[in-house]
Amino acid sequence: MFPSTHHSLLAGLQSPETPVRQEALDRFAEVYWKPAYKYIRLRWRRQPADAEDLTQALFAGLLVRDTVNRFDPARGSFHNYLRVCIDNFAHNRTASAAARAIPSLDFAGAEAELALTSMTAMATLTPEEIFHREWQRQIFALALDDLRALAAKPGKAAQWEVFEAYDLASGGDERRPSYGELAARYAVPATQITNYLAWARRQLRELTMARLAGVTGSDRELQAETRRLFEGE
């Protein structure tokens, strides 16, 4: 069966074994369904119900249409290739019931996120930039989920809580606790707070790269996307 790793999603989608391909599709949809849905809503200005049906139908037909097997890494990144596929799909298809519904897609949550999106800012972005931004956001969100699951193991709760309180603090620097405050809260030296944050940041980077590795077509693309995500290049 498909290995419990994110490193081979594209290979899994190309597997001749149906169970492997289906599990790979479910994992692949986890990465791409939300960027695809938001892109259809923003770029193609489809209503929510229409965009939901198109998103479901898009992923239900990925294996049937052999879309992944036509990808050529020498011609560019996979997410740009998929965006073009989405454009072609949205242009040529009206809303219809999906052949196979992908379970547990939180369309209501995606709509809530869109409600917080500045349409003025979005108007300045190209279609490529819109899709890439949402793709990066989903990759990072899934890597954070992976880090949260990793920190649920015995002995790592404090590391996650410190990381969440400091690096994920809402409201900017004004709401972020100091190292001293966190040290007092957890009854550890301030140097331990530094160690906690270093561990969480290192793990997050590795988990993000693992997510990226599953949906990039080459080591070169992986390195480039890692730099863009973490360094804004």
C-alpha positions as CSV (number, residue, x, y, z in Angstrom):
1,M,0.0,0.0,0.0
2,F,1.0,3.6,-0.3
3,P,3.7,4.5,2.3
4,S,2.9,6.8,5.2
5,T,4.9,9.6,3.7
6,H,4.2,12.8,1.7
7,H,7.3,12.4,-0.4
8,S,5.8,10.3,-3.2
9,L,2.3,11.7,-3.9
10,L,3.0,12.4,-7.6
11,A,4.5,8.9,-8.0
12,G,1.5,7.4,-6.1
13,L,-0.9,9.1,-8.5
14,Q,1.0,7.5,-11.4
15,S,1.0,4.0,-9.9
16,P,-0.7,1.2,-11.8
17,E,-2.2,-0.1,-8.5
18,T,-5.7,1.3,-8.0
19,P,-5.6,1.4,-4.1
20,V,-2.3,3.2,-4.2
21,R,-3.5,5.7,-6.7
22,Q,-6.7,6.3,-4.7
23,E,-5.0,6.9,-1.4
24,A,-2.5,9.2,-3.2
25,L,-5.5,11.1,-4.6
26,D,-7.0,11.6,-1.2
27,R,-3.7,12.9,0.1
28,F,-3.1,15.0,-3.0
29,A,-6.6,16.6,-2.6
30,E,-5.7,17.5,1.0
31,V,-3.0,19.7,-0.4
32,Y,-4.7,21.2,-3.4
33,W,-8.5,21.2,-2.9
34,K,-8.6,24.5,-1.0
35,P,-6.3,26.4,-3.3
36,A,-8.3,25.1,-6.3
37,Y,-11.6,26.1,-4.7
38,K,-10.5,29.6,-3.8
39,Y,-8.9,30.0,-7.2
40,I,-12.2,29.0,-8.9
41,R,-14.1,31.5,-6.7
42,L,-11.7,34.4,-7.2
43,R,-10.4,33.9,-10.7
44,W,-13.5,32.5,-12.3
45,R,-16.0,34.3,-10.1
46,R,-18.1,31.1,-9.5
47,Q,-20.7,31.0,-6.8
48,P,-19.9,28.8,-3.8
49,A,-22.2,25.9,-4.7
50,D,-20.9,26.0,-8.3
51,A,-17.3,26.1,-7.1
52,E,-17.8,23.2,-4.7
53,D,-19.1,21.0,-7.5
54,L,-16.3,22.0,-9.9
55,T,-13.7,21.3,-7.2
56,Q,-15.2,17.9,-6.4
57,A,-15.4,17.0,-10.1
58,L,-11.9,18.2,-10.8
59,F,-10.3,15.9,-8.2
60,A,-12.7,13.0,-9.0
61,G,-11.6,13.1,-12.6
62,L,-7.8,13.6,-12.1
63,L,-7.1,9.8,-12.4
64,V,-9.7,9.2,-15.1
65,R,-8.3,11.9,-17.4
66,D,-4.7,10.8,-16.7
67,T,-3.8,14.4,-15.9
68,V,-0.8,13.7,-13.7
69,N,0.9,11.4,-16.2
70,R,1.0,14.3,-18.7
71,F,3.0,16.5,-16.4
72,D,6.6,17.2,-17.6
73,P,8.9,18.6,-14.9
74,A,11.2,20.0,-17.6
75,R,8.4,22.4,-18.6
76,G,7.8,24.0,-15.2
77,S,6.4,23.5,-11.7
78,F,3.6,21.1,-11.0
79,H,1.4,23.6,-9.3
80,N,1.5,25.9,-12.3
81,Y,0.7,22.9,-14.5
82,L,-2.3,22.1,-12.3
83,R,-3.5,25.7,-12.3
84,V,-3.6,25.6,-16.1
85,C,-5.6,22.3,-15.8
86,I,-8.0,24.1,-13.5
87,D,-8.4,27.0,-15.9
88,N,-9.2,24.6,-18.8
89,F,-11.6,22.6,-16.6
90,A,-13.5,25.7,-15.3
91,H,-13.6,27.2,-18.8
92,N,-15.1,24.1,-20.4
93,R,-17.3,22.7,-17.7
94,T,-20.6,23.8,-16.1
95,A,-21.4,22.8,-12.5
96,S,-22.4,19.2,-12.1
97,A,-22.4,16.5,-9.5
98,A,-19.0,15.0,-8.8
99,A,-18.4,11.5,-9.9
100,R,-16.8,10.7,-6.5
101,A,-17.0,13.1,-3.6
102,I,-13.7,13.8,-1.7
103,P,-14.6,13.4,1.9
104,S,-14.2,16.0,4.6
105,L,-13.7,19.1,2.5
106,D,-14.4,22.1,4.7
107,F,-15.9,24.4,2.1
108,A,-17.5,26.6,4.8
109,G,-14.1,27.1,6.4
110,A,-12.7,28.1,3.0
111,E,-15.5,30.6,2.5
112,A,-14.8,32.0,6.0
113,E,-11.1,32.5,4.9
114,L,-12.2,34.2,1.7
115,A,-14.4,36.6,3.7
116,L,-11.2,37.9,5.3
117,T,-9.4,38.3,2.0
118,S,-8.9,41.9,0.8
119,M,-10.4,42.0,-2.7
120,T,-8.5,45.2,-3.4
121,A,-5.2,43.4,-2.7
122,M,-6.4,40.4,-4.8
123,A,-7.1,42.7,-7.8
124,T,-3.4,43.5,-8.0
125,L,-2.4,39.8,-8.3
126,T,-2.1,37.8,-11.5
127,P,-4.0,34.4,-11.7
128,E,-0.7,32.7,-11.2
129,E,0.0,34.7,-8.0
130,I,-3.5,34.1,-6.6
131,F,-3.1,30.3,-7.0
132,H,0.4,30.2,-5.7
133,R,-0.4,32.2,-2.7
134,E,-3.3,30.0,-1.7
135,W,-1.2,26.9,-2.4
136,Q,1.6,28.2,-0.1
137,R,-1.0,28.9,2.6
138,Q,-2.4,25.4,2.4
139,I,1.1,23.8,2.5
140,F,2.0,25.8,5.6
141,A,-1.3,25.1,7.3
142,L,-0.9,21.3,6.7
143,A,2.7,21.4,8.0
144,L,1.4,23.2,11.1
145,D,-1.1,20.4,11.6
146,D,1.7,17.9,11.2
147,L,3.8,19.8,13.9
148,R,0.8,19.8,16.2
149,A,0.4,16.1,15.8
150,L,4.1,15.5,16.4
151,A,4.1,17.7,19.5
152,A,1.2,15.6,20.9
153,K,3.7,12.9,21.7
154,P,4.8,12.6,25.3
155,G,7.3,15.2,26.4
156,K,6.6,17.7,23.6
157,A,3.5,19.6,24.8
158,A,5.5,22.5,26.2
159,Q,7.4,23.0,22.9
160,W,4.2,23.3,21.0
161,E,2.5,25.6,23.5
162,V,5.5,28.0,23.6
163,F,5.7,28.0,19.8
164,E,2.0,28.7,19.5
165,A,2.1,31.5,22.1
166,Y,5.2,33.2,20.5
167,D,5.4,32.5,16.8
168,L,1.6,32.1,16.1
169,A,0.5,34.9,18.4
170,S,-2.3,37.0,16.9
171,G,-2.2,40.7,17.1
172,G,1.5,41.1,16.3
173,D,4.4,42.0,18.6
174,E,2.0,43.8,21.1
175,R,0.3,40.5,22.0
176,R,3.4,38.3,21.9
177,P,4.7,37.3,25.3
178,S,8.4,37.8,26.1
179,Y,10.8,35.0,26.7
180,G,10.8,35.9,30.3
181,E,7.1,35.7,30.6
182,L,7.1,32.3,28.9
183,A,9.9,31.1,31.1
184,A,7.9,32.1,34.2
185,R,4.7,30.4,32.8
186,Y,6.5,27.1,32.3
187,A,8.9,27.3,35.2
188,V,12.0,26.9,33.0
189,P,15.0,29.1,32.3
190,A,14.7,31.6,29.4
191,T,17.4,29.6,27.5
192,Q,14.9,26.7,27.5
193,I,12.4,28.8,25.7
194,T,15.0,29.4,23.1
195,N,15.5,25.7,22.8
196,Y,11.8,25.0,22.6
197,L,11.3,27.5,19.8
198,A,14.4,26.2,17.9
199,W,13.0,22.7,18.0
200,A,9.5,23.7,16.8
201,R,10.9,25.9,14.0
202,R,13.3,23.2,12.8
203,Q,10.5,20.6,12.8
204,L,8.2,22.9,11.0
205,R,10.7,23.5,8.2
206,E,11.3,19.8,7.8
207,L,7.6,19.0,7.8
208,T,6.9,21.7,5.3
209,M,9.6,20.4,3.0
210,A,8.1,16.9,3.4
211,R,4.7,18.3,2.2
212,L,6.4,20.2,-0.6
213,A,8.4,17.2,-1.7
214,G,5.2,15.2,-2.4
215,V,3.8,17.8,-4.9
216,T,6.9,19.1,-6.6
217,G,8.3,17.6,-9.7
218,S,12.1,17.8,-9.0
219,D,14.6,18.6,-6.3
220,R,15.3,21.9,-8.0
221,E,11.6,22.9,-7.7
222,L,11.5,21.7,-4.1
223,Q,14.5,23.9,-3.2
224,A,13.0,26.9,-5.0
225,E,9.6,26.6,-3.4
226,T,11.2,26.1,0.1
227,R,13.1,29.4,-0.3
228,R,10.0,31.2,-1.5
229,L,7.9,29.9,1.4
230,F,10.4,30.6,4.2
231,E,12.4,33.5,2.8
232,G,10.0,35.2,0.5
233,E,12.2,34.8,-2.5
